[in-house]
Amino acid sequence: MAFRVQGNLAVKENVNRNVYRKKTQITVNRKKTISAPEKLLYLVAIIMCVVIAGFVIFKNAQIYESNTKMQQISIDIQKMEKENKNLKLEVRKMEDPKRLIEYAESLNFALTDEANVLQISPTTNNSETTEDIAFKD
């Protein structure tokens, strides 16, 4: 029983106060572990990424190799063009009539008149006789 104290300060009043506290529940969220199918899915995704990256790198290597071959071929073409120009110049020098005359004289050939020139017509598959060959006198 509770005392009823009226105005007496020497006695402590025993008051039963019901204090209601809200009970708070602490929820602990634990991280879920990765399940086996998820792990398998991640593994397959990683493997696919590696395969695609490898394929891209391989193709880039092939493109680089082709480009270097093309550059080497273009360098070779330029060298051949220079060589062809030099050979054409040499052919022009060799075809010069003055040089031909000097070369013929060095081989002891004699210059002839046009009267002694032998002309031969081009032959065909038909059997042609010596009538096609004309001598100029």
Salt bridges, closest charged atoms under 4 A:
GLU65 OE2 - LYS69 NZ 3.65
